[in-house]
Amino acid sequence: MPRRSPGEGSISRRKDGLWQASLQLDGKRKTIYGKTRQEVAERLRQLQGVARENGHLPDAGRLTLEEYLRQWLEQAECRLRPTTLDAYRVIVDCYLAPRIGGVRLSRLDSLRIAQLCSNLVRAGCSKRRVQSVHGFLHKALADAHRWGLLPNNPAAEVDPPKRGHREKTLWTPEEISCFLSSIQAGRQGQYAALLGFLLASGCRVGEALGLRWSDIDWKAGTVHIERQVTEVRCKPIECEPKTRAATRTIVLPGWGLELLHKQKAMVAEWRLQSGSPFEWTDRVFPTNVGSVPLQGNVRRALHEACDRLGLPRIRVHDLRHLHLSMLAMAGVPVKVAQQRAGHATASVTAQVYQHVLGDADRIAAEALERAIGRH
């Protein structure tokens, strides 16, 4: 039987029924285990790939969790969105490094991760934040497992705390009408047209901030979404849309186009009056001095408008939900609303529709009654 070449690897079945694969390179042997031959064969293939790239087998050795996570962030920088990368760095700096960062990666187990989640909740962290910490750790340790640094992913065996369901506060049609009347009268300051546009288009606020005048087809009454503005620690960054489905063309209602006409005249006036150092671009929604609006200031403007009009406070993103709610009440099909909103799947759109329509099954039964003229 011919001798195996270094790095070729071997797969065998143990007496206890588990499968194992071994790989030797430069005098170092790595063994991985699994329940099926297919599982260990896949992991062996991945380990061989890592060995080819690095010239050696991965070894956790004395590597601590913090050291591994710093290296993981460095290698992931080129494939993560800026906001995601910044959020991950905050998780490492504020939640993981101070608590379990000194633990050796090879000694990290599920119990320690479960205790971390419990301690964070007791320390006052929201369940949503703890879910984010667990989600990041799960993702990073999955790569450590895939690269052969860990025999398994200890975070996979830990259930993060569940958040309670919180009903969204959405305005009634009368409240929407009150808000729009105020917007159209120009009584909401420099962000009036932006807030109205979010309601008219259903865009994400970052997509609206990335909009340029060249993206508007006045004759067709459409806007084309192909970029967005995100923020990393109050620094605006322009990038591609969130998903492939987010690149789309939206037909605006007449009052939405009217808002854009007013905004164009307002921006021209700001440009003439401004003596600011900012370079004026063709952005549709700049501030009155030509800079990119910070989303915190947009949120503050919306809350001030709510208080002034006596409306319940909502999030800026809720204007997008209100747009979908109006489509649901108008009977627009979910698939059409999904494409308009730029959702990657129809499930998110359907959740908003379900929230608005309530007992959809009863509505369906009543529609059947009307169809045969008995109601």
C-alpha positions in Angstrom: 0.0 0.0 0.0 1.6 3.4 -1.0 2.6 5.7 1.8 0.4 8.9 2.2 1.9 12.2 1.3 2.2 14.9 4.0 -1.0 16.8 4.3 -3.1 14.1 2.5 -5.0 13.1 5.6 -6.9 10.0 6.6 -10.5 9.1 7.6 -11.5 6.1 9.8 -14.3 4.9 12.0 -13.7 4.4 15.7 -15.0 1.5 17.8 -17.6 3.8 19.5 -19.2 4.6 16.2 -17.7 8.1 15.7 -15.7 9.0 12.7 -12.3 10.6 12.9 -10.0 12.3 10.4 -6.3 13.0 10.9 -3.9 15.3 9.1 -0.2 15.5 9.6 2.0 18.3 8.3 5.6 19.3 9.4 5.6 16.7 12.1 2.3 18.0 13.7 -0.8 15.9 13.7 -4.4 17.2 14.0 -7.3 15.0 14.6 -11.0 15.9 14.2 -14.1 14.0 15.1 -17.7 13.8 13.8 -20.9 11.7 13.8 -20.7 10.9 10.1 -18.0 10.3 7.5 -19.4 13.1 5.4 -19.0 15.5 8.3 -15.4 14.7 9.0 -14.5 14.6 5.3 -15.8 18.2 4.9 -14.0 19.4 8.0 -10.8 17.6 6.8 -11.1 19.4 3.4 -11.4 22.8 5.2 -8.4 22.0 7.4 -6.4 21.1 4.4 -7.3 24.4 2.8 -6.2 26.3 5.9 -2.9 24.3 5.9 -2.3 25.1 2.2 -2.9 28.9 2.8 -0.8 29.1 6.0 1.9 26.5 5.2 1.1 24.9 8.6 -1.7 23.5 10.7 -3.6 25.8 12.9 -2.9 25.5 16.6 -4.8 27.2 19.4 -1.8 26.7 21.7 -1.7 29.5 24.3 -3.9 31.8 22.2 -6.4 33.6 24.4 -10.0 34.4 23.3 -9.2 38.1 23.1 -6.2 37.5 20.9 -8.2 35.2 18.6 -11.1 37.7 18.3 -8.7 40.6 17.5 -7.2 38.5 14.7 -10.6 37.4 13.6 -11.7 41.1 13.3 -8.6 41.9 11.3 -9.1 39.2 8.7 -12.8 40.0 8.5 -12.4 43.7 7.9 -12.4 43.5 4.1 -15.7 41.5 4.0 -17.8 43.2 6.7 -19.9 46.4 6.4 -18.3 49.3 8.3 -21.2 49.5 10.8 -21.1 45.7 11.4 -17.3 45.8 11.9 -17.6 48.7 14.4 -20.4 46.9 16.3 -18.3 43.8 16.6 -15.3 45.8 17.9 -17.6 47.4 20.6 -18.7 43.9 21.6 -15.1 42.7 22.0 -13.9 45.9 23.8 -16.8 46.3 26.2 -18.3 42.9 26.8 -15.9 40.1 25.9 -12.3 41.2 26.5 -13.0 42.5 30.1 -14.8 39.4 31.2 -13.5 36.3 29.4 -10.8 37.7 27.1 -8.0 36.1 29.1 -9.4 32.6 28.8 -7.4 30.3 26.5 -9.4 29.6 23.3 -8.8 25.9 23.7 -10.3 25.9 27.2 -13.4 27.9 26.4 -16.5 25.9 27.0 -20.3 26.3 26.8 -20.7 26.7 30.5 -18.4 29.7 30.6 -20.3 31.3 27.7 -23.7 30.6 29.4 -22.4 32.2 32.6 -21.3 35.2 30.6 -24.8 35.7 29.1 -26.3 35.4 32.6 -23.8 37.8 34.1 -24.5 40.4 31.4 -28.2 40.3 32.1 -27.7 40.7 35.8 -25.3 43.6 35.1 -28.2 45.4 33.4 -27.5 44.7 29.8 -30.6 44.4 27.6 -31.6 41.0 26.3 -31.1 42.3 22.8 -27.5 43.3 23.6 -26.8 39.9 25.1 -28.2 38.3 22.0 -25.8 40.4 19.9 -22.9 39.4 22.0 -23.8 35.7 21.8 -24.4 36.0 18.0 -21.0 37.5 17.4 -19.3 34.9 19.6 -21.1 32.1 17.8 -20.0 33.5 14.4 -16.3 33.9 15.4 -16.1 30.5 17.1 -17.7 28.8 14.2 -14.8 29.9 12.1 -12.4 28.7 14.8 -14.0 25.3 14.6 -13.9 25.4 10.8 -10.2 26.3 10.8 -9.4 23.5 13.2 -8.6 25.6 16.3 -11.5 24.1 18.2 -13.1 20.6 18.2 -16.6 22.2 18.3 -18.3 25.5 18.6 -19.1 26.0 22.4 -21.4 28.9 21.7 -23.7 26.6 19.6 -24.8 24.8 22.8 -25.8 28.0 24.6 -29.3 29.6 24.3 -29.2 33.4 24.7 -32.0 35.1 26.6 -35.2 35.5 24.7 -36.7 39.0 24.2 -40.3 39.5 25.0 -42.6 40.5 22.1 -43.1 44.3 22.0 -45.9 45.7 19.9 -44.9 48.5 17.6 -46.5 51.9 18.1 -47.9 52.8 14.7 -50.0 55.9 13.9 -53.7 55.8 12.9 -54.6 57.1 9.4 -55.8 60.3 11.1 -52.4 60.7 12.8 -50.6 60.1 9.6 -52.8 62.7 7.9 -52.0 65.2 10.7 -48.3 64.6 10.3 -48.3 64.9 6.5 -50.3 68.2 6.7 -47.6 69.6 9.0 -44.8 68.4 6.7 -46.4 69.8 3.6 -46.8 73.2 5.3 -43.1 73.2 6.0 -43.4 73.4 9.8 -40.9 70.7 10.7 -37.6 72.5 10.0 -34.8 71.4 7.6 -35.7 67.7 7.9 -39.4 68.1 6.9 -39.0 66.9 3.4 -36.8 64.0 4.4 -39.3 62.7 7.0 -42.1 63.1 4.4 -40.1 61.3 1.8 -39.5 58.3 4.1 -43.3 58.0 4.5 -43.9 58.4 0.8 -41.3 56.0 -0.4 -40.8 53.4 2.3 -37.0 53.9 2.0 -34.6 53.2 4.8 -33.2 56.5 6.1 -29.7 55.6 4.9 -31.0 55.1 1.4 -32.7 58.5 1.5 -29.5 60.2 2.6 -27.6 58.6 -0.2 -30.1 59.9 -2.8 -28.9 62.3 -5.5 -30.9 64.5 -7.8 -29.7 62.4 -10.8 -31.5 59.5 -9.2 -34.9 61.2 -9.7 -36.9 60.8 -13.0 -39.3 63.7 -12.7 -41.2 62.7 -15.8 -41.8 59.1 -14.7 -42.2 60.2 -11.0 -39.6 57.7 -9.8 -36.5 57.5 -7.6 -33.7 55.0 -8.2 -32.0 53.5 -5.0 -28.5 52.4 -5.6 -26.5 53.6 -2.6 -26.9 54.4 1.1 -25.2 56.4 3.8 -24.3 54.6 7.1 -22.7 56.0 10.2 -19.7 54.7 12.2 -19.3 56.7 15.4 -21.1 59.8 13.9 -19.0 59.7 10.7 -21.2 59.3 7.5 -19.9 56.6 5.1 -21.4 56.1 1.6 -21.7 52.4 0.5 -23.8 50.0 -1.5 -27.4 49.2 -0.5 -28.0 46.6 2.3 -28.9 43.8 0.0 -29.2 43.1 -3.8 -32.9 43.5 -3.5 -32.4 47.0 -2.1 -31.3 48.3 -5.4 -34.6 49.3 -6.9 -36.8 52.0 -8.6 -39.8 53.3 -6.7 -42.7 55.2 -8.1 -43.7 58.1 -5.8 -47.2 59.3 -5.1 -48.0 62.8 -6.3 -47.5 64.4 -2.8 -44.1 62.7 -2.5 -43.0 64.3 -5.8 -44.3 67.6 -4.6 -42.2 67.3 -1.5 -39.1 66.7 -3.6 -39.9 69.8 -5.7 -40.1 71.9 -2.5 -36.8 70.3 -1.3 -35.0 71.2 -4.5 -36.0 74.8 -4.2 -35.0 74.8 -0.5 -31.6 73.3 -1.1 -30.9 75.9 -3.8 -31.8 78.7 -1.3 -29.5 77.1 1.4 -26.7 76.9 -1.1 -27.0 80.7 -1.9 -27.2 81.7 1.7 -24.5 79.3 3.0 -21.0 80.5 3.9 -20.2 77.0 5.4 -16.9 75.2 4.7 -18.8 72.1 3.4 -18.5 71.3 -0.3 -22.1 71.3 -1.7 -22.9 68.2 -3.6 -26.0 67.1 -5.5 -27.4 65.2 -2.5 -31.2 65.5 -2.2 -31.2 65.7 1.6 -28.2 67.7 2.9 -28.4 69.8 6.0 -28.9 73.6 5.6 -25.1 74.0 5.6 -24.4 71.3 3.0 -23.2 68.4 5.3 -24.7 64.9 5.5 -27.4 64.8 8.2 -26.5 62.7 11.2 -29.2 60.1 11.9 -29.4 61.2 15.6 -30.4 64.7 14.5 -33.1 63.3 12.2 -34.4 61.2 15.0 -34.5 64.2 17.3 -36.4 66.2 14.7 -39.0 63.5 14.4 -39.5 63.3 18.1 -39.9 67.1 18.3 -42.5 67.0 15.6 -44.4 64.2 17.4 -44.4 66.2 20.6 -45.4 69.4 18.8 -48.4 67.7 17.1 -49.4 65.6 20.1 -48.6 62.3 18.3 -47.1 59.1 19.9 -43.3 59.1 19.5 -42.1 56.6 16.9 -38.7 55.7 15.5 -37.5 57.1 12.2 -37.5 53.5 10.8 -41.2 53.3 11.8 -42.0 55.7 8.9 -41.0 52.8 6.7 -43.3 50.5 8.6 -46.1 53.1 8.2 -45.6 53.1 4.5 -46.0 49.4 4.3 -49.0 49.6 6.6 -50.7 52.0 4.2 -50.0 49.6 1.4 -51.5 46.7 3.4 -54.7 48.7 4.1 -54.9 49.6 0.4 -54.9 45.9 -0.5 -51.5 46.0 -2.3 -50.2 42.4 -2.7 -47.3 41.4 -0.4 -45.0 40.6 -3.3 -45.4 44.1 -4.7 -44.8 45.7 -1.3 -41.7 43.5 -0.8 -40.2 44.7 -4.1 -41.0 48.3 -3.2 -39.5 48.1 0.2 -36.4 46.3 -1.0 -36.8 43.3 1.4 -34.6 40.3 0.4 -37.6 38.0 1.3 -41.3 38.5 1.7 -41.3 37.2 5.3 -40.5 40.7 6.8 -43.1 42.4 4.6 -45.6 39.7 5.6 -45.0 40.4 9.3 -45.9 44.1 8.8 -49.0 43.1 6.9 -50.1 40.7 9.6 -49.6 43.3 12.2 -51.9 45.7 10.3 -54.5 43.3 9.1 -54.8 41.4 12.4 -57.0 38.3 12.0 -56.2 37.6 8.4 -58.1 34.3 8.4 -61.3 36.1 9.4 -60.7 38.7 6.7 -60.3 35.8 4.1 -63.6 34.2 5.2 -65.4 37.5 4.9 -64.0 38.0 1.4 -65.4 34.6 0.4 -68.8 35.6 1.7 -68.7 38.8 -0.4 -67.5 36.9 -3.4 -70.8 34.9 -3.6 -73.0 37.9 -2.6 -74.0 36.7 0.9 -72.5 39.5 2.9 
